[in-house]
Amino acid sequence: MEEQYKWNLQEIFKDSQEFEEKKQSLKKHITEIKKYEGQLCKSSNNLYNCYYIYEKMLEELENLYAYGMLNYDLDIADQKNT
């Protein structure tokens, strides 16, 4: 496929290493959110902090999903993209 017809994935992540780093970051956020289990109603700060982490997680997840899906669609025969 000609280069002009390929997705510009660098607009999402500069390279696959940054993609992997964000995956690890997402796992960290999940661990952070678990700390608030059973604690949300104890203070408004707990609720705010948990929701803030959740929103950051969603944003990262959307980027991870888009990058992964588009990278896979560039060459579905390449098994490293699955």
Distance bins in CASP14 RR format, pairs under 12 A and 6 or more apart:
PFRMAT RR
TARGET T0000
AUTHOR 0000-0000-0000
RMODE 2
METHOD distances of the structure
MODEL  1
1 7 0 0 0 0 0 1 0 0 0 0 0
1 73 0 0 0 0 0 1 0 0 0 0 0
1 74 1 0 0 1 0 0 0 0 0 0 0
1 75 0 0 0 0 1 0 0 0 0 0 0
1 76 0 0 0 0 0 1 0 0 0 0 0
1 77 0 0 0 0 0 1 0 0 0 0 0
3 74 0 0 0 0 0 1 0 0 0 0 0
5 73 0 0 0 0 0 1 0 0 0 0 0
5 74 0 0 0 0 1 0 0 0 0 0 0
6 70 0 0 0 0 1 0 0 0 0 0 0
6 71 0 0 0 0 0 1 0 0 0 0 0
6 73 0 0 0 0 1 0 0 0 0 0 0
6 74 1 0 0 1 0 0 0 0 0 0 0
6 75 0 0 0 0 1 0 0 0 0 0 0
7 13 0 0 0 0 0 1 0 0 0 0 0
7 66 0 0 0 0 1 0 0 0 0 0 0
7 67 0 0 0 0 1 0 0 0 0 0 0
7 68 0 0 0 0 0 1 0 0 0 0 0
7 69 0 0 0 0 1 0 0 0 0 0 0
7 70 1 0 1 0 0 0 0 0 0 0 0
7 71 1 0 0 1 0 0 0 0 0 0 0
7 72 0 0 0 0 0 1 0 0 0 0 0
7 73 1 0 0 1 0 0 0 0 0 0 0
7 74 1 0 0 1 0 0 0 0 0 0 0
7 75 0 0 0 0 0 1 0 0 0 0 0
7 81 0 0 0 0 0 1 0 0 0 0 0
8 14 0 0 0 0 0 1 0 0 0 0 0
8 67 0 0 0 0 0 1 0 0 0 0 0
8 70 0 0 0 0 1 0 0 0 0 0 0
8 71 0 0 0 0 0 1 0 0 0 0 0
8 74 0 0 0 0 0 1 0 0 0 0 0
9 15 0 0 0 0 1 0 0 0 0 0 0
9 16 0 0 0 0 1 0 0 0 0 0 0
9 18 0 0 0 0 0 1 0 0 0 0 0
9 19 0 0 0 0 1 0 0 0 0 0 0
9 63 0 0 0 0 0 1 0 0 0 0 0
9 64 0 0 0 0 0 1 0 0 0 0 0
9 66 0 0 0 0 1 0 0 0 0 0 0
9 67 1 0 1 0 0 0 0 0 0 0 0
9 68 0 0 0 0 1 0 0 0 0 0 0
9 69 0 0 0 0 0 1 0 0 0 0 0
9 70 1 0 0 1 0 0 0 0 0 0 0
9 71 1 0 1 0 0 0 0 0 0 0 0
9 72 0 0 0 0 0 1 0 0 0 0 0
9 73 0 0 0 0 0 1 0 0 0 0 0
9 74 1 0 0 1 0 0 0 0 0 0 0
9 81 0 0 0 0 0 1 0 0 0 0 0
10 16 0 0 0 0 0 1 0 0 0 0 0
10 18 0 0 0 0 1 0 0 0 0 0 0
10 19 0 0 0 0 0 1 0 0 0 0 0
10 67 0 0 0 0 1 0 0 0 0 0 0
10 70 0 0 0 0 0 1 0 0 0 0 0
10 71 0 0 0 0 0 1 0 0 0 0 0
11 63 0 0 0 0 0 1 0 0 0 0 0
11 66 0 0 0 0 1 0 0 0 0 0 0
11 67 0 0 0 0 1 0 0 0 0 0 0
11 70 0 0 0 0 0 1 0 0 0 0 0
12 18 0 0 0 0 1 0 0 0 0 0 0
12 19 0 0 0 0 1 0 0 0 0 0 0
12 22 0 0 0 0 1 0 0 0 0 0 0
12 59 0 0 0 0 0 1 0 0 0 0 0
12 60 0 0 0 0 0 1 0 0 0 0 0
12 62 0 0 0 0 1 0 0 0 0 0 0
12 63 1 0 1 0 0 0 0 0 0 0 0
12 64 0 0 0 0 1 0 0 0 0 0 0
12 65 0 0 0 0 1 0 0 0 0 0 0
12 66 1 0 1 0 0 0 0 0 0 0 0
12 67 1 0 1 0 0 0 0 0 0 0 0
12 68 0 0 0 0 1 0 0 0 0 0 0
12 69 0 0 0 0 0 1 0 0 0 0 0
12 70 1 0 0 1 0 0 0 0 0 0 0
12 71 0 0 0 0 1 0 0 0 0 0 0
13 19 1 0 1 0 0 0 0 0 0 0 0
13 20 0 0 0 0 1 0 0 0 0 0 0
13 21 0 0 0 0 1 0 0 0 0 0 0
13 22 1 0 0 1 0 0 0 0 0 0 0
13 23 0 0 0 0 0 1 0 0 0 0 0
13 25 0 0 0 0 0 1 0 0 0 0 0
13 60 0 0 0 0 0 1 0 0 0 0 0
13 63 1 0 0 1 0 0 0 0 0 0 0
13 64 0 0 0 0 1 0 0 0 0 0 0
13 65 0 0 0 0 0 1 0 0 0 0 0
13 66 0 0 0 0 1 0 0 0 0 0 0
13 67 1 0 1 0 0 0 0 0 0 0 0
13 68 0 0 0 0 1 0 0 0 0 0 0
13 70 0 0 0 0 0 1 0 0 0 0 0
13 71 0 0 0 0 1 0 0 0 0 0 0
14 20 0 0 0 0 0 1 0 0 0 0 0
14 21 0 0 0 0 0 1 0 0 0 0 0
14 22 0 0 0 0 0 1 0 0 0 0 0
14 67 0 0 0 0 0 1 0 0 0 0 0
15 21 0 0 0 0 1 0 0 0 0 0 0
15 22 0 0 0 0 0 1 0 0 0 0 0
15 67 0 0 0 0 0 1 0 0 0 0 0
15 71 0 0 0 0 0 1 0 0 0 0 0
16 22 0 0 0 0 0 1 0 0 0 0 0
16 23 0 0 0 0 0 1 0 0 0 0 0
16 64 0 0 0 0 0 1 0 0 0 0 0
16 67 0 0 0 0 1 0 0 0 0 0 0
16 68 0 0 0 0 1 0 0 0 0 0 0
16 71 0 0 0 0 1 0 0 0 0 0 0
16 80 0 0 0 0 1 0 0 0 0 0 0
16 81 0 0 0 0 1 0 0 0 0 0 0
17 23 0 0 0 0 0 1 0 0 0 0 0
17 24 0 0 0 0 0 1 0 0 0 0 0
18 24 0 0 0 0 0 1 0 0 0 0 0
18 25 0 0 0 0 0 1 0 0 0 0 0
18 60 0 0 0 0 0 1 0 0 0 0 0
18 63 0 0 0 0 1 0 0 0 0 0 0
18 64 0 0 0 0 0 1 0 0 0 0 0
18 67 0 0 0 0 1 0 0 0 0 0 0
19 25 0 0 0 0 0 1 0 0 0 0 0
19 26 0 0 0 0 0 1 0 0 0 0 0
19 60 0 0 0 0 0 1 0 0 0 0 0
19 63 0 0 0 0 1 0 0 0 0 0 0
19 64 1 0 0 1 0 0 0 0 0 0 0
19 65 0 0 0 0 0 1 0 0 0 0 0
19 66 0 0 0 0 0 1 0 0 0 0 0
19 67 1 0 1 0 0 0 0 0 0 0 0
19 68 1 0 0 1 0 0 0 0 0 0 0
19 69 0 0 0 0 0 1 0 0 0 0 0
19 70 0 0 0 0 0 1 0 0 0 0 0
19 71 0 0 0 0 1 0 0 0 0 0 0
19 81 0 0 0 0 0 1 0 0 0 0 0
20 26 0 0 0 0 0 1 0 0 0 0 0
20 27 0 0 0 0 0 1 0 0 0 0 0
20 64 0 0 0 0 1 0 0 0 0 0 0
20 67 0 0 0 0 0 1 0 0 0 0 0
20 68 0 0 0 0 0 1 0 0 0 0 0
21 27 0 0 0 0 0 1 0 0 0 0 0
21 28 0 0 0 0 0 1 0 0 0 0 0
21 60 0 0 0 0 0 1 0 0 0 0 0
21 63 0 0 0 0 0 1 0 0 0 0 0
21 64 0 0 0 0 0 1 0 0 0 0 0
22 28 0 0 0 0 0 1 0 0 0 0 0
22 29 0 0 0 0 0 1 0 0 0 0 0
22 56 0 0 0 0 0 1 0 0 0 0 0
22 57 0 0 0 0 0 1 0 0 0 0 0
22 59 0 0 0 0 0 1 0 0 0 0 0
22 60 1 0 1 0 0 0 0 0 0 0 0
22 61 0 0 0 0 1 0 0 0 0 0 0
22 62 0 0 0 0 0 1 0 0 0 0 0
22 63 1 0 0 1 0 0 0 0 0 0 0
22 64 1 0 1 0 0 0 0 0 0 0 0
22 65 0 0 0 0 0 1 0 0 0 0 0
22 66 0 0 0 0 0 1 0 0 0 0 0
22 67 0 0 0 0 1 0 0 0 0 0 0
22 68 0 0 0 0 0 1 0 0 0 0 0
23 29 0 0 0 0 0 1 0 0 0 0 0
23 30 0 0 0 0 0 1 0 0 0 0 0
23 57 0 0 0 0 0 1 0 0 0 0 0
23 60 0 0 0 0 1 0 0 0 0 0 0
23 61 0 0 0 0 1 0 0 0 0 0 0
23 63 0 0 0 0 0 1 0 0 0 0 0
23 64 1 0 0 1 0 0 0 0 0 0 0
23 65 0 0 0 0 0 1 0 0 0 0 0
23 67 0 0 0 0 0 1 0 0 0 0 0
23 68 0 0 0 0 0 1 0 0 0 0 0
24 30 0 0 0 0 0 1 0 0 0 0 0
24 31 0 0 0 0 0 1 0 0 0 0 0
24 60 0 0 0 0 0 1 0 0 0 0 0
24 64 0 0 0 0 0 1 0 0 0 0 0
25 31 0 0 0 0 0 1 0 0 0 0 0
25 32 0 0 0 0 0 1 0 0 0 0 0
25 53 0 0 0 0 0 1 0 0 0 0 0
25 56 0 0 0 0 1 0 0 0 0 0 0
25 57 0 0 0 0 1 0 0 0 0 0 0
25 59 0 0 0 0 0 1 0 0 0 0 0
25 60 1 0 0 1 0 0 0 0 0 0 0
25 61 0 0 0 0 0 1 0 0 0 0 0
25 63 0 0 0 0 0 1 0 0 0 0 0
25 64 0 0 0 0 1 0 0 0 0 0 0
26 32 0 0 0 0 0 1 0 0 0 0 0
26 33 0 0 0 0 0 1 0 0 0 0 0
26 53 0 0 0 0 0 1 0 0 0 0 0
26 54 0 0 0 0 0 1 0 0 0 0 0
26 56 0 0 0 0 1 0 0 0 0 0 0
26 57 1 0 0 1 0 0 0 0 0 0 0
26 58 0 0 0 0 1 0 0 0 0 0 0
26 59 0 0 0 0 0 1 0 0 0 0 0
26 60 1 0 1 0 0 0 0 0 0 0 0
26 61 1 0 0 1 0 0 0 0 0 0 0
26 62 0 0 0 0 0 1 0 0 0 0 0
26 63 0 0 0 0 1 0 0 0 0 0 0
26 64 1 0 0 1 0 0 0 0 0 0 0
26 65 0 0 0 0 0 1 0 0 0 0 0
27 33 0 0 0 0 0 1 0 0 0 0 0
27 34 0 0 0 0 0 1 0 0 0 0 0
27 57 0 0 0 0 1 0 0 0 0 0 0
27 60 0 0 0 0 0 1 0 0 0 0 0
27 61 0 0 0 0 0 1 0 0 0 0 0
27 64 0 0 0 0 0 1 0 0 0 0 0
28 34 0 0 0 0 0 1 0 0 0 0 0
28 35 0 0 0 0 0 1 0 0 0 0 0
28 53 0 0 0 0 1 0 0 0 0 0 0
28 56 0 0 0 0 0 1 0 0 0 0 0
28 57 0 0 0 0 1 0 0 0 0 0 0
28 60 0 0 0 0 0 1 0 0 0 0 0
29 35 0 0 0 0 0 1 0 0 0 0 0
29 36 0 0 0 0 0 1 0 0 0 0 0
29 49 0 0 0 0 0 1 0 0 0 0 0
29 50 0 0 0 0 0 1 0 0 0 0 0
29 52 0 0 0 0 0 1 0 0 0 0 0
29 53 1 0 1 0 0 0 0 0 0 0 0
29 54 0 0 0 0 1 0 0 0 0 0 0
29 55 0 0 0 0 0 1 0 0 0 0 0
29 56 1 0 0 1 0 0 0 0 0 0 0
29 57 1 0 1 0 0 0 0 0 0 0 0
29 58 0 0 0 0 1 0 0 0 0 0 0
29 59 0 0 0 0 0 1 0 0 0 0 0
29 60 1 0 0 1 0 0 0 0 0 0 0
29 61 0 0 0 0 1 0 0 0 0 0 0
29 64 0 0 0 0 0 1 0 0 0 0 0
30 36 0 0 0 0 0 1 0 0 0 0 0
30 37 0 0 0 0 0 1 0 0 0 0 0
30 50 0 0 0 0 0 1 0 0 0 0 0
30 53 0 0 0 0 1 0 0 0 0 0 0
30 54 0 0 0 0 1 0 0 0 0 0 0
30 56 0 0 0 0 0 1 0 0 0 0 0
30 57 1 0 0 1 0 0 0 0 0 0 0
30 58 0 0 0 0 0 1 0 0 0 0 0
30 60 0 0 0 0 0 1 0 0 0 0 0
30 61 0 0 0 0 0 1 0 0 0 0 0
31 37 0 0 0 0 0 1 0 0 0 0 0
31 53 0 0 0 0 1 0 0 0 0 0 0
31 57 0 0 0 0 0 1 0 0 0 0 0
32 46 0 0 0 0 0 1 0 0 0 0 0
32 49 0 0 0 0 1 0 0 0 0 0 0
32 50 0 0 0 0 1 0 0 0 0 0 0
32 51 0 0 0 0 0 1 0 0 0 0 0
32 52 0 0 0 0 0 1 0 0 0 0 0
32 53 1 0 1 0 0 0 0 0 0 0 0
32 54 0 0 0 0 1 0 0 0 0 0 0
32 56 0 0 0 0 1 0 0 0 0 0 0
32 57 0 0 0 0 1 0 0 0 0 0 0
33 39 0 0 0 0 0 1 0 0 0 0 0
33 40 0 0 0 0 0 1 0 0 0 0 0
33 46 0 0 0 0 0 1 0 0 0 0 0
33 47 0 0 0 0 0 1 0 0 0 0 0
33 49 0 0 0 0 1 0 0 0 0 0 0
33 50 1 0 0 1 0 0 0 0 0 0 0
33 51 0 0 0 0 1 0 0 0 0 0 0
33 52 0 0 0 0 0 1 0 0 0 0 0
33 53 1 0 1 0 0 0 0 0 0 0 0
33 54 1 0 0 1 0 0 0 0 0 0 0
33 55 0 0 0 0 0 1 0 0 0 0 0
33 56 0 0 0 0 0 1 0 0 0 0 0
33 57 1 0 0 1 0 0 0 0 0 0 0
33 58 0 0 0 0 0 1 0 0 0 0 0
34 50 0 0 0 0 1 0 0 0 0 0 0
34 53 0 0 0 0 0 1 0 0 0 0 0
34 54 0 0 0 0 0 1 0 0 0 0 0
34 57 0 0 0 0 0 1 0 0 0 0 0
35 46 0 0 0 0 1 0 0 0 0 0 0
35 49 0 0 0 0 1 0 0 0 0 0 0
35 50 0 0 0 0 1 0 0 0 0 0 0
35 53 0 0 0 0 1 0 0 0 0 0 0
36 42 0 0 0 0 1 0 0 0 0 0 0
36 43 0 0 0 0 0 1 0 0 0 0 0
36 45 0 0 0 0 0 1 0 0 0 0 0
36 46 1 0 1 0 0 0 0 0 0 0 0
36 47 0 0 0 0 1 0 0 0 0 0 0
36 48 0 0 0 0 0 1 0 0 0 0 0
36 49 1 0 0 1 0 0 0 0 0 0 0
36 50 1 0 1 0 0 0 0 0 0 0 0
36 51 0 0 0 0 1 0 0 0 0 0 0
36 52 0 0 0 0 0 1 0 0 0 0 0
36 53 0 0 0 0 1 0 0 0 0 0 0
36 54 0 0 0 0 1 0 0 0 0 0 0
37 46 0 0 0 0 0 1 0 0 0 0 0
37 50 0 0 0 0 1 0 0 0 0 0 0
38 46 0 0 0 0 1 0 0 0 0 0 0
38 47 0 0 0 0 0 1 0 0 0 0 0
38 50 0 0 0 0 1 0 0 0 0 0 0
39 45 0 0 0 0 1 0 0 0 0 0 0
39 46 1 0 1 0 0 0 0 0 0 0 0
39 47 0 0 0 0 1 0 0 0 0 0 0
39 49 0 0 0 0 1 0 0 0 0 0 0
39 50 1 0 0 1 0 0 0 0 0 0 0
40 46 1 0 1 0 0 0 0 0 0 0 0
40 47 1 0 1 0 0 0 0 0 0 0 0
40 48 0 0 0 0 1 0 0 0 0 0 0
40 49 0 0 0 0 1 0 0 0 0 0 0
40 50 1 0 0 1 0 0 0 0 0 0 0
40 51 0 0 0 0 1 0 0 0 0 0 0
40 53 0 0 0 0 0 1 0 0 0 0 0
40 54 0 0 0 0 0 1 0 0 0 0 0
41 47 1 0 0 1 0 0 0 0 0 0 0
41 50 0 0 0 0 0 1 0 0 0 0 0
42 49 0 0 0 0 0 1 0 0 0 0 0
42 50 0 0 0 0 0 1 0 0 0 0 0
43 49 0 0 0 0 1 0 0 0 0 0 0
43 50 0 0 0 0 0 1 0 0 0 0 0
44 50 0 0 0 0 0 1 0 0 0 0 0
44 51 0 0 0 0 0 1 0 0 0 0 0
45 51 0 0 0 0 0 1 0 0 0 0 0
45 52 0 0 0 0 0 1 0 0 0 0 0
46 52 0 0 0 0 0 1 0 0 0 0 0
46 53 0 0 0 0 0 1 0 0 0 0 0
47 53 0 0 0 0 0 1 0 0 0 0 0
47 54 0 0 0 0 0 1 0 0 0 0 0
48 54 0 0 0 0 0 1 0 0 0 0 0
48 55 0 0 0 0 0 1 0 0 0 0 0
49 55 0 0 0 0 0 1 0 0 0 0 0
49 56 0 0 0 0 0 1 0 0 0 0 0
50 56 0 0 0 0 0 1 0 0 0 0 0
50 57 0 0 0 0 0 1 0 0 0 0 0
51 57 0 0 0 0 0 1 0 0 0 0 0
51 58 0 0 0 0 0 1 0 0 0 0 0
52 58 0 0 0 0 0 1 0 0 0 0 0
52 59 0 0 0 0 0 1 0 0 0 0 0
53 59 0 0 0 0 0 1 0 0 0 0 0
53 60 0 0 0 0 0 1 0 0 0 0 0
54 60 0 0 0 0 0 1 0 0 0 0 0
54 61 0 0 0 0 0 1 0 0 0 0 0
55 61 0 0 0 0 0 1 0 0 0 0 0
55 62 0 0 0 0 0 1 0 0 0 0 0
56 62 0 0 0 0 0 1 0 0 0 0 0
56 63 0 0 0 0 0 1 0 0 0 0 0
57 63 0 0 0 0 0 1 0 0 0 0 0
57 64 0 0 0 0 0 1 0 0 0 0 0
58 64 0 0 0 0 0 1 0 0 0 0 0
58 65 0 0 0 0 0 1 0 0 0 0 0
59 65 0 0 0 0 0 1 0 0 0 0 0
59 66 0 0 0 0 0 1 0 0 0 0 0
60 66 0 0 0 0 0 1 0 0 0 0 0
60 67 0 0 0 0 0 1 0 0 0 0 0
61 67 0 0 0 0 0 1 0 0 0 0 0
61 68 0 0 0 0 0 1 0 0 0 0 0
62 68 0 0 0 0 0 1 0 0 0 0 0
62 69 0 0 0 0 0 1 0 0 0 0 0
63 69 0 0 0 0 0 1 0 0 0 0 0
63 70 0 0 0 0 0 1 0 0 0 0 0
63 71 0 0 0 0 0 1 0 0 0 0 0
64 70 0 0 0 0 0 1 0 0 0 0 0
64 71 0 0 0 0 0 1 0 0 0 0 0
65 71 0 0 0 0 0 1 0 0 0 0 0
65 72 0 0 0 0 0 1 0 0 0 0 0
66 72 0 0 0 0 0 1 0 0 0 0 0
66 73 0 0 0 0 0 1 0 0 0 0 0
67 73 0 0 0 0 0 1 0 0 0 0 0
67 74 0 0 0 0 0 1 0 0 0 0 0
67 81 0 0 0 0 0 1 0 0 0 0 0
68 74 0 0 0 0 1 0 0 0 0 0 0
68 80 0 0 0 0 0 1 0 0 0 0 0
68 81 1 0 0 1 0 0 0 0 0 0 0
68 82 0 0 0 0 1 0 0 0 0 0 0
69 76 0 0 0 0 0 1 0 0 0 0 0
69 81 0 0 0 0 1 0 0 0 0 0 0
69 82 0 0 0 0 0 1 0 0 0 0 0
70 76 0 0 0 0 0 1 0 0 0 0 0
70 81 0 0 0 0 1 0 0 0 0 0 0
71 78 0 0 0 0 1 0 0 0 0 0 0
71 80 0 0 0 0 1 0 0 0 0 0 0
71 81 1 0 1 0 0 0 0 0 0 0 0
71 82 0 0 0 0 1 0 0 0 0 0 0
72 78 0 0 0 0 1 0 0 0 0 0 0
72 79 0 0 0 0 1 0 0 0 0 0 0
72 80 0 0 0 0 1 0 0 0 0 0 0
72 81 1 0 1 0 0 0 0 0 0 0 0
72 82 1 0 0 1 0 0 0 0 0 0 0
73 81 0 0 0 0 1 0 0 0 0 0 0
73 82 0 0 0 0 0 1 0 0 0 0 0
74 80 0 0 0 0 0 1 0 0 0 0 0
74 81 1 0 0 1 0 0 0 0 0 0 0
75 81 1 0 0 1 0 0 0 0 0 0 0
75 82 0 0 0 0 0 1 0 0 0 0 0
76 82 0 0 0 0 1 0 0 0 0 0 0
END
